[in-house]
Amino acid sequence: MDIRTGRRMLMLAISLAATGADDRPDLPPGITAVAAGLPAGRPLSLRVGGRVVAEGAGFRRQWPGSYAEARFHGPAVSLAVGPGDVSLRVTIDGNPPLALVRPAPGLYRIATPGERDHDIRIQVVSESQAGATSIAGLYAPVGTTPLAPPPPRTRQIEFIGDSHTVGYGNTSARNDCTQDQVWATTDTAQGPAGTLAAHYGADYQVDAISGRGIVRNYDGFAAPTVPQAYPFALLDGKTPDRTAGWRPQLVVIGLGTNDFSTKLKPGERWTTREALHADYERGYVAFVRQLRRRYPGAFVLLWATDLADGEIAREAERVAAALRRDGDRRVAFVPVAGLRFAGCHSHPDVADDRAIAAALGKVIDAQPDVWPIRR
């Protein structure tokens, strides 16, 4: 069977055991709803990327960019999806991903081309600020045998940021978007995090929230900033982070757009722009030092675009300089200029995301020891 035939078979072979027995017009071609009640089968062992909370055979998550990988032998596998709005991409054996957008809670049966060993990846590409969602597990139906999951990748990258890191509306062909359109066109896997991680063959974790900053959120709205939300596994400010085995060699941070892209308003705690600058610099330095205690050997890469007449980039560069003056030699700053901002609400689009990843990669490749050999 050639690759094109396998892809066509895969496109025609996803069926859903969920709430209804009729074809659902909201599902894309190749995905059909069938009667509920199919047995799930034996659970597959998952290798999970991103910040999640283990739950039964699956996990609950809210930070973007989470993914699960597994292996099995046989003609089909079943994916159990819990409640909550989520956009998923299902990749089998490296073929182009198939979209499950806002799937109803239930069991999705995925038939595969060829009764042989298969690799599957379930990737969350949407943002979930409104609430946590869950992947309830992958299962082997009758005729399928679970296999050991793929081993962790040698390289690990952690991305911390705002909507630019999330990939907010990056697949949109227009700037003017409704909130539903933003949600539908956000693809973290095609954002700078997913793009750079794929380039280096790395596992990755995305700690990013649209609209949030280091000390100030967009237009001064009240909500936890990224450093305040960072310690927790969910965006509830209370669920402890128990991520094990995560030791990134590289931490990439893009924060400051929301701190500086809007004017200060009456009632905010900064009376001048200079006071905001000083607070941002102190807060950013303290946050990087916190990360340094967590990941002592990691290389830390700060980046910023040239928005706000260069104010964001100037401030982020000052933070990197302050850290180096304090003796941290494993830190660098990357300015990113010349983006189109053709995505939703003048955000980077996929072409911009590739340009961001390329700019970061150029600096990463210039460092002699970002990827030390682990023993």
N, C-alpha and C positions, 0 to 999 in steps of 0.2 A: 504493500500500500504506500503510495507516495504522500508527501506532506500535505499537498492540497486536498487530496481525497480525505485524509484524516481530519483536516480542519472542517471540511463540509460535514462529515459524519458527526463531529463533536458539536457543531452548531445545531444539528438536528436532534441531538440526543439528550438534552437537559429537560427533565420533567419534574414537576413539583407535586409532592404529596402534602397539601396544606388544607385550606378550608373549603375548597370547592372542587367540582368535578368538570367544569366547563373551561374552555380556553379563556384566558383572561386578556382582554384587549390592551391592558396597560403593560403587559409584558412584551419585550422585544421578540422578534422572530427567533425561533429555535427554543423558546421556553414556553411550556404549556402546563396548565394546572390539571391535575388528575385527582381522582378520589382520594380522600384521606384514609389513613389506616394502615399504610404499608409499614412493616416492621423496620426499625432503624438498623438493627444488626449490631455487630461488635464494634466498640469504639476504636478509632485509630489513635495512635500516639501522635501528638502534635508537637511541632517545634514552633514556638510563638515568638514573634518579634513585636516590640513596642511595649508600652506600659499598660498592663492588664491586671485584672484580679481573677485568679483561677477559680473556676466554678464548675464542679462536676467534670464531665469530659471536655468542657470547653472553657470559655472565659467571658468576663464582662469587661468592657472598655469604654473610655470616653476621650482620651487623648487621640489625636489623629494618627494615621499611618500604621495602625496595627495590622498584623498579618499572621497567618498560620500556614505551616507547610507540613505535608505528610506524604507517605508512600503506601501503595497498596498494589496487589496483584489481582486482576480480574476485570470484568466487563463494566463495572459500575461502582459508584461510591455515593453516599448520601450526606448531605450537608444540612444540619439542623440550625435554624436561625430563630433567635428569640425576638421579643418585642422591641420596638423602637425604630425610628427612621434611620436607615443606613444604606449606603451605596457600596456594593461589593464588586470586585473583579475576580473572576474564577479563571485560573490559568492551569491548563493540563499539559504536561510535557513540553513546556516552553512555547506552546502555540499562542496566538493572539488572545488576550483576555476577553472573556464573555461577561457582560454586565448584568448584574442583579440589582436593580434600582428600587429602593423601598420595598423589598420583598416582604410579603405577609409572614408572620411567624409560622413556622412549620418545617417540614422535612422536604428537602430538594434532592431528588435522585438525579445524579449526573452519570450518564452512560459514556463510556470512553471507547475510542477506536482501538480495537485489538485487545484480546484477552492476554495481557502481559503485565509486566511491572510498570506502574505509572507514578509520576510525581504530580502533586496538586498543591496549588498555592491559593489561598483565599485572602484577598487584600481589601482592607477598608480604605476607601478613597474620599469619603465625605467627612465633614466636620460635625461634631455632636455636642455642641455647647448646651443644648437644651436638656440633655439627659444621657445616661449611659445606655449602651446597647449590648447585645450579647451574641456570641457565636456559641451555640450549645453543643458543638462537636461535629466531627466527621465520623461516619460509620460505614462498616463493610456489610452490605446486604448479602443474602445467600449467593454463593458463587464467587465472592470476593474475599481475599485474605489480607488482613492488615500486615504491613511490613514496618520495620524500624524506621523512624523518621530520619530525614537527612541530618547530618551532623551540623553543629553551629559553624558559621563561617569564621575564618581566622580574623578578618577585619571587622571592626565595629565602629560605627559613627553615631554620635548623638547630635540631633539638631534641635536648637531652641530658638523660638522666634514668635512671629505674629502671623498675619494673613499671608504675607509673602512666602513664608515657610510652609504654611498650610497648603498653598496652591489655590487660594481663593479665586473662584471663577476663572481659572486659567485656561479652560478649554472653550470658553465663550468666544463667539465671533463679534461681540459687540460690547461697548462700555455700559450701555443703559440696560440694567438687569433688575428684574424683580427679585425678592428674596428666594422664591422658589427656583428661579433661574440660576441664582448664585449657587444654591445647594446642588442643583443638577449638573452644573458645569465645574464644580470643584473636584480636582483630582490630585490628591497628595502624592500618588505614585508617579505622576508626571511633573510634579513640582521639583524645586531644586534638591530637596532631600532624596526623593526617590531616584531622580536622575543621577545625582552624584554617587549615591550608594550603588546603583547598578554599574556605574563606570568602574568602581573599585571592587566590585564583587563583594560588597560588605553587607552585614546585617545592620539595621538601623532602628533608631528610636526617635520619634518626633514629639517634642514637648513644645507645642505652639498653640496659641489662641488668637484668633482674629480680634483685632480691636484693642489688644492689651499692650502695655509697654513695660518699661523698667520701673518708673515711679508714677507715670501718668498714662491713663488710657485715652483712647480716641475722643477728642472733644471734651475731655475731662469727666467722662461718665464714671459712676461709682461701681467698681467691681474689683476683685482681686487682680493685682498685676501679675505678670508671668512669674517673677521671683516669689510672690506670695502663694501662687497656686502650685508651683513646682514641687514642693515636698510630698504631694499627695498623689495616689494612684488614680483617683478620679477627680473631677472638678468640683467636688463637694466640700473640699477643705477639711475632710476628716478621715477619709479612707487611707490607711497607711500604705506606703509603697514598700512592697516586699520583693521587688525584682531581684532575682538571684543570678549570679554568673554574668552580670553585665559590667564589662570593663572596657569602655570605648578608648581606643587610641587617639581619637579625634573628636573634639566637641566644636560644633559650628554654631555660632550665635548671631542672629540678625534681629536686633531690638533697638528701637528708637523712633521708628516711623510714627507710632501713635503718640509718643511723648511730644513730638515737635511739629506734626503736620497740621495742627490747628492752633488758633490763637488762644491765649489764656482768657478765662472768663471771670467775671466778678464772683467772689466766693471761693475760688480755688486758693490753695495754701501758698502759692508762689505769686508774689506781687510784681515780680519782674522776670523777664526772660533769663536774665543772668542768674537769678536764684534757681530757676528750673534747671539751667545748665549745671550748676554746682550740685544740686540734688541728684540729677541723673548720673553725673560722673561718680559721685560717692556711692550711689546705689548699685551702679553697674560694676564698679571695682569690687564692692563687697560681695556681689553675686558671683563673680568669677572666682574670688577667693574661696567662697563656699564650694563651688564646683571643683576647685583645685584640691580641697581637702577630700572630696569624694573620689576624685580621679587624679591622684598625684602625678602620674606620668603622662597624662593626655596632652596633646597639642591643642591649644585653644585658638580658634580662628574667628575673629569678629568681622562682620561685613555690614555694609550699608550702601544704599543707592544714593544718587545725587538729588533726590527730591528735597523740597523745602529750601531751595537755593543753596544746597550743600550743607545746611545746618546739621542734619542727621549724621552725615559722614564726618564732619569736623568733630562733632561731639564723640562719636564712637572711636575715632582715631585718637582723641585725647585720652580716652579710657585705656586703650592699648598702650599708649606711651606711659601712662601712669603705672600700669602694671609692670612694664619693663623697667622703669626707674626703681621700682620696689624689688627688683631682682628676678622677676619671672621671665625667663628667656624662652619659654615655650608658648609664646603668644604672638599673634600677628593680626594686622588689620588689612582688609581687602575692600577698596572702593569699587563699586560697580556703577558704571555710567553707560549712557546710550541706549537704555531700554525703551521699548515701544509703549509699554503700559496699555496694551490693547485688550486686556481681559475685563471682567466685570468691574465697574466702578473705578476704572483706570488702574487696575492691578496688573502685575506682570501676567502675560499669557505664556503658553507653553514654549514659544520661541524665546521669550525673555528668560524663562526658567532654565532653558538649556544654556543661555548666555551666562546666567548667574553661576551655574554649575561649572562652566568652563573657566570663568574667572577665578573661582575658588580652587579648582583643580590645578590651575597654573601655579598658584602659590603653594598648594600642598606638595606638588611635585618638586618644588624648589627646596623643600626641607629635607635634610639628609636622613632623618630618623623618625618620621611620623609613624611608620609601620614596623616597630621592633618585633623581632621574632619571639614568639611565646614558646616556652618550654613546658 
